[in-house]
């Protein structure tokens, strides 16, 4: 990540095609010693490619990666403010069910804090 950050800094600083020496100079300015192998690998992977296209393709790839948590879609209520109390009631019922589920864990016969 440090080498990628140095590459991004060089490109954003106006150097459209930074060399390995440029990246090492950026990294050494903050006390980081870069490995030649990793620097050369990055430069071969990005050679001849546009930075904005690389970022766009990376975003597309990351969009398909699960990031934890459930995907909850919220839609605007059709009835305006009248739908809000119904939604609140539904949420409170869900919370009650979750609390009941947590209480059932006590029946296992052991506790983490005993």
C-alpha positions, 0 to 999 in steps of 0.5 A: 500500500505504501508503494501504491500511495507513493505512485498516486502521489507522484501521478497527482503531483504531475509525473504521469509516468513515475520511475522506480527512482521517483517512488523510492525518493518519495518513500525515503523522504518519510523514512520508508525503504522500498523493496525493488521487486515490489516497486518494479512489479507495481510499475509493470502492472500500471505501465501504459494505463490511465490512473482514472481508469485503474481506479474506476476498474478497482471500484467495480471490483470492490463493489462485488466484494461482500463487506459484512452486514446485511443489505437493507434497502429502505424505500420512501413510504408511499403514504407519507407521514402516516406510514412512519408509525407503522414502520416504527411499530414493525421495528419495535416488534423486531427488537423484541424478537431479537431480545428474546433470542438473546435471552435464550442464550442463558439456557446453555448452562454456562456464562462467560463471566463466571 
